[in-house]
Amino acid sequence: MEKGSSQTLHFMTKTCFIIAGPTASGKTAFAIQLAQLLHTSIISCDSRQCFTELNIGVAKPSAEELQSVHHYFINSHSIHEEVNAAVFEQYALKAIDDIFQHSDAAVMVGGTGLYIKAFRDGIDMVPNVDAAIRTNIIAGYEQHGLAWLQQQVQQHDPLYFESGEIQNPQRLMRALEVKLSSGQSITHYQTGIKKQRDFNIITVGLELPREMLYQQINRRVDVMMEQGLLNEVQQLLPYEKWNALQTVGYRELFSHLHGEISLQVAVEQIKQNTRHYAKRQMTWFKKDAAINWVSPHLPVSSLLADYGSGKLV
């Protein structure tokens, strides 16, 4: 079935196709083509594209792309709101229920592996965190660095420190804020019990040769700068300490605006840090045995044919 066909595919079971992969791998275009073919909507699975105030730096779909297919979790929240995997799980489950009212299939797309895991397997509910505690932790990390953060977690939450990701500042800050807010280790809330969904989930990963992916990342950063990323970041300068702004593309330009590095160095750092981020994404996704890996150049009709023949599970 070609793009634009009025024919609608029907599935024996309600099905969600998740399109995952590293940044700049072509997920947005692939997902839009798939959604158009299925006559359905898309749920974004990106931890930053949901924020109204962030646009260029998070590679948000263009206005034309957003008009071509209805998207959930794009411009749905403000940077002043707390958004995490648990929030996304509940949001996405409501969105997919809405989609399944009028379609047998839904499409989810994004590179935030933890959000995908939360949607597929569920996530343990963690108590609300005191905003002042979070602000203080972020400020401490910004001033004293990773070693300070590790020391704080080791002191306050030794259970997490023994088994958690102690090289990941976001995870460390999350563990620390939960312990200081609730008095309980974050491990207390992590049962590891998977939830069963009442619909079928097919996860597809888009993969490019590393050099090609890195070229696309570098080019994307150049395009972002041409589109006015520096001006966007300048407008967000009053909010640079907020969690949503602890993001590649923003942190580096904040440093430039504070006179710490030149614009050229900032841009090169964005490219390098984005490449590192893409590598971390692939490391996460490659551990996921449920992902069916394909080229982003695969025709979406071929993907659906593979699904129909049982090649995708």
C-alpha positions as CSV (number, residue, x, y, z in Angstrom):
1,M,0.0,0.0,0.0
2,E,1.5,3.3,-1.0
3,K,1.5,6.6,0.9
4,G,-1.7,8.4,0.6
5,S,-3.8,5.3,0.0
6,S,-7.3,5.4,1.5
7,Q,-7.1,1.7,2.5
8,T,-6.9,1.0,6.2
9,L,-4.9,-1.9,7.6
10,H,-6.7,-4.0,10.3
11,F,-5.0,-5.9,13.1
12,M,-6.2,-8.9,15.0
13,T,-4.9,-7.2,18.2
14,K,-4.5,-3.6,19.0
15,T,-0.8,-2.9,18.2
16,C,1.6,-0.2,19.1
17,F,4.7,0.2,16.9
18,I,7.6,1.8,18.8
19,I,10.3,3.4,16.6
20,A,13.5,3.7,18.7
21,G,17.1,4.5,18.0
22,P,19.8,7.2,18.5
23,T,19.4,10.9,17.9
24,A,19.6,11.9,14.2
25,S,18.9,8.4,12.9
26,G,15.7,9.4,11.0
27,K,13.1,8.3,13.5
28,T,10.7,11.3,13.0
29,A,10.4,10.8,9.2
30,F,10.1,7.1,9.5
31,A,7.4,7.3,12.2
32,I,5.4,9.9,10.2
33,Q,5.4,7.7,7.1
34,L,4.3,4.7,9.2
35,A,1.6,6.6,10.9
36,Q,0.3,8.0,7.6
37,L,0.2,4.4,6.2
38,L,-1.7,3.2,9.2
39,H,-4.0,6.3,9.4
40,T,-3.1,6.8,13.0
41,S,-1.4,9.1,15.5
42,I,2.0,9.3,17.0
43,I,3.0,9.4,20.7
44,S,6.4,11.1,21.1
45,C,8.8,9.4,23.5
46,D,11.3,12.2,23.9
47,S,12.0,13.6,27.4
48,R,12.6,17.1,26.1
49,Q,10.3,17.6,23.0
50,C,7.3,17.7,25.4
51,F,8.4,21.1,26.7
52,T,6.7,24.1,25.0
53,E,9.7,26.4,25.6
54,L,12.2,24.1,23.9
55,N,12.2,23.9,20.1
56,I,15.3,24.0,17.9
57,G,17.7,22.5,20.4
58,V,15.5,19.3,20.9
59,A,15.0,18.7,17.2
60,K,11.2,19.0,17.6
61,P,9.2,18.0,14.4
62,S,8.5,20.9,12.1
63,A,5.2,22.6,11.9
64,E,4.5,20.8,8.7
65,E,5.3,17.4,10.2
66,L,3.1,18.1,13.2
67,Q,0.2,19.1,10.9
68,S,0.6,16.0,8.8
69,V,0.1,13.6,11.7
70,H,-1.4,14.2,15.1
71,H,1.3,14.0,17.8
72,Y,0.9,13.4,21.6
73,F,3.5,14.5,24.1
74,I,4.8,17.4,21.9
75,N,4.4,20.8,23.5
76,S,2.3,19.1,26.2
77,H,4.2,20.4,29.2
78,S,6.1,23.4,30.5
79,I,9.7,23.4,31.8
80,H,8.2,24.5,35.1
81,E,6.5,21.1,35.4
82,E,8.0,17.9,36.7
83,V,8.2,15.4,33.8
84,N,9.7,11.9,34.4
85,A,9.2,8.3,33.3
86,A,6.3,7.8,35.6
87,V,4.5,10.9,34.3
88,F,5.2,9.7,30.7
89,E,3.9,6.2,31.4
90,Q,0.5,7.5,32.6
91,Y,0.3,10.1,29.8
92,A,1.1,7.6,27.1
93,L,-1.3,5.0,28.4
94,K,-4.1,7.6,28.2
95,A,-3.0,8.7,24.8
96,I,-2.9,5.1,23.4
97,D,-6.3,4.4,24.8
98,D,-7.6,7.5,22.9
99,I,-5.9,6.4,19.7
100,F,-7.3,2.9,20.0
101,Q,-10.8,4.3,20.0
102,H,-10.5,5.0,16.3
103,S,-7.6,2.9,15.1
104,D,-6.2,-0.6,15.5
105,A,-2.6,0.7,15.6
106,A,-0.6,3.4,17.2
107,V,3.0,4.7,16.6
108,M,5.4,5.7,19.3
109,V,8.7,7.3,18.4
110,G,11.7,8.6,20.4
111,G,15.1,8.0,21.8
112,T,14.5,8.1,25.6
113,G,15.1,4.5,26.5
114,L,13.8,4.8,30.1
115,Y,10.4,6.2,28.8
116,I,10.1,3.3,26.3
117,K,10.8,0.9,29.1
118,A,8.2,2.6,31.4
119,F,5.6,2.3,28.7
120,R,6.3,-1.3,27.8
121,D,7.0,-2.7,31.3
122,G,5.6,-0.2,33.7
123,I,7.6,1.8,36.3
124,D,7.4,1.9,40.1
125,M,5.8,4.9,41.5
126,V,8.2,7.2,43.3
127,P,7.0,9.8,45.8
128,N,6.9,13.5,44.8
129,V,10.1,15.4,45.3
130,D,10.5,18.7,47.1
131,A,11.3,21.3,44.5
132,A,13.7,23.2,46.8
133,I,15.6,20.0,47.4
134,R,15.9,19.4,43.7
135,T,17.1,23.0,43.1
136,N,19.8,22.7,45.8
137,I,21.1,19.4,44.4
138,I,21.3,20.8,40.9
139,A,23.2,23.9,42.2
140,G,25.5,21.7,44.2
141,Y,26.3,19.5,41.2
142,E,26.9,22.6,39.0
143,Q,29.3,24.1,41.5
144,H,31.1,21.0,42.8
145,G,30.8,18.4,40.0
146,L,30.3,14.7,39.7
147,A,32.7,13.7,42.6
148,W,30.6,15.8,45.0
149,L,27.4,14.2,43.8
150,Q,28.8,10.7,44.2
151,Q,29.9,11.5,47.7
152,Q,26.5,12.8,48.6
153,V,24.7,9.8,47.3
154,Q,27.2,7.5,49.0
155,Q,26.5,9.3,52.3
156,H,22.7,9.5,52.1
157,D,21.8,6.5,49.9
158,P,24.5,3.8,50.2
159,L,22.1,1.2,48.9
160,Y,21.8,2.9,45.6
161,F,25.5,3.8,45.5
162,E,26.3,0.1,45.8
163,S,24.3,-1.0,42.7
164,G,23.2,2.1,40.8
165,E,24.7,4.0,37.9
166,I,27.2,6.2,39.8
167,Q,28.7,7.7,36.6
168,N,25.3,9.1,35.5
169,P,24.7,12.5,37.1
170,Q,21.0,12.5,36.3
171,R,20.5,9.1,38.0
172,L,22.6,10.3,41.0
173,M,20.6,13.5,41.4
174,R,17.3,11.5,41.1
175,A,18.5,9.1,43.8
176,L,19.6,11.9,46.1
177,E,16.4,14.0,45.7
178,V,14.2,10.9,46.4
179,K,16.1,10.0,49.6
180,L,16.2,13.6,50.9
181,S,12.5,14.1,50.1
182,S,11.1,10.8,51.3
183,G,13.7,9.4,53.7
184,Q,13.7,6.2,51.7
185,S,16.3,4.8,49.2
186,I,15.1,5.0,45.6
187,T,15.8,1.2,45.5
188,H,12.9,0.8,48.0
189,Y,10.5,1.8,45.1
190,Q,12.1,-0.4,42.4
191,T,10.3,-3.7,42.5
192,G,11.3,-4.8,39.0
193,I,7.9,-6.4,38.4
194,K,6.8,-6.0,34.7
195,K,3.2,-4.9,34.0
196,Q,1.2,-6.6,31.4
197,R,-0.3,-4.4,28.7
198,D,-3.6,-5.4,27.0
199,F,-2.3,-4.6,23.5
200,N,0.5,-5.8,21.3
201,I,3.9,-4.0,21.3
202,I,6.4,-4.2,18.4
203,T,9.7,-2.3,19.0
204,V,11.7,-1.4,15.9
205,G,15.2,0.2,16.2
206,L,16.7,2.3,13.4
207,E,20.4,1.8,12.9
208,L,22.9,3.5,10.7
209,P,26.7,2.9,10.2
210,R,28.4,5.0,12.9
211,E,30.2,7.3,10.5
212,M,27.0,8.1,8.7
213,L,25.2,8.7,12.0
214,Y,27.9,11.1,13.2
215,Q,27.8,13.0,9.9
216,Q,24.1,13.5,10.3
217,I,24.6,14.6,13.9
218,N,27.2,17.2,12.9
219,R,25.0,18.5,10.1
220,R,22.0,18.7,12.3
221,V,23.9,20.9,14.8
222,D,24.9,23.2,12.0
223,V,21.3,23.5,10.8
224,M,20.2,24.2,14.4
225,M,22.6,27.1,14.6
226,E,21.4,28.4,11.2
227,Q,17.8,28.2,12.5
228,G,18.6,30.4,15.5
229,L,19.5,28.0,18.4
230,L,21.7,30.6,20.0
231,N,18.8,33.1,20.2
232,E,16.6,30.4,21.7
233,V,19.1,29.5,24.4
234,Q,19.6,33.3,25.2
235,Q,15.8,33.6,25.8
236,L,16.0,30.6,28.2
237,L,19.0,32.0,30.2
238,P,16.9,32.8,33.3
239,Y,15.9,29.1,33.5
240,E,19.3,27.5,32.9
241,K,19.3,25.8,36.3
242,W,16.0,24.0,35.7
243,N,16.2,20.3,35.1
244,A,14.7,20.5,31.6
245,L,17.6,22.7,30.5
246,Q,20.3,20.3,31.6
247,T,20.5,19.2,28.0
248,V,23.0,18.9,25.3
249,G,22.8,21.9,23.0
250,Y,21.7,24.2,25.8
251,R,24.4,23.7,28.5
252,E,27.2,24.4,26.0
253,L,25.6,27.6,24.7
254,F,24.9,28.8,28.3
255,S,28.7,28.5,28.9
256,H,29.3,30.6,25.8
257,L,26.8,33.2,26.9
258,H,28.5,33.4,30.2
259,G,31.8,34.2,28.4
260,E,33.4,30.9,29.4
261,I,34.0,29.5,25.9
262,S,33.8,30.9,22.3
263,L,30.8,30.2,20.1
264,Q,33.0,27.9,17.8
265,V,34.1,25.8,20.8
266,A,30.5,25.6,22.1
267,V,29.3,24.3,18.7
268,E,32.0,21.7,18.6
269,Q,31.2,20.7,22.1
270,I,27.5,20.3,21.1
271,K,28.5,18.0,18.2
272,Q,30.9,16.0,20.4
273,N,28.4,15.6,23.3
274,T,25.6,14.7,20.9
275,R,27.8,12.0,19.4
276,H,28.5,10.7,23.0
277,Y,24.8,10.8,23.8
278,A,24.0,8.8,20.6
279,K,26.6,6.2,21.7
280,R,25.0,5.9,25.1
281,Q,21.6,5.5,23.5
282,M,22.8,2.7,21.3
283,T,24.4,1.0,24.3
284,W,21.0,1.1,26.1
285,F,19.0,-0.1,23.1
286,K,21.4,-2.9,22.1
287,K,20.8,-4.5,25.5
288,D,17.1,-4.7,24.6
289,A,16.4,-8.1,23.1
290,A,12.9,-7.0,22.1
291,I,14.1,-4.6,19.4
292,N,13.9,-5.5,15.8
293,W,16.8,-3.6,14.1
294,V,16.2,-2.2,10.6
295,S,17.7,0.5,8.3
296,P,15.9,3.9,8.4
297,H,15.8,3.6,4.6
298,L,13.6,0.5,4.8
299,P,10.2,1.2,3.2
300,V,7.6,1.3,5.9
301,S,5.4,-1.0,3.7
302,S,8.1,-3.6,4.0
303,L,8.1,-3.2,7.8
304,L,4.4,-3.9,7.9
305,A,4.8,-6.9,5.5
306,D,7.4,-8.3,7.8
307,Y,5.0,-7.8,10.7
308,G,2.2,-9.5,8.8
309,S,4.4,-12.5,8.0
310,G,5.4,-12.9,11.6
311,K,9.0,-11.7,11.2
312,L,8.6,-9.0,13.7
313,V,7.8,-10.0,17.3
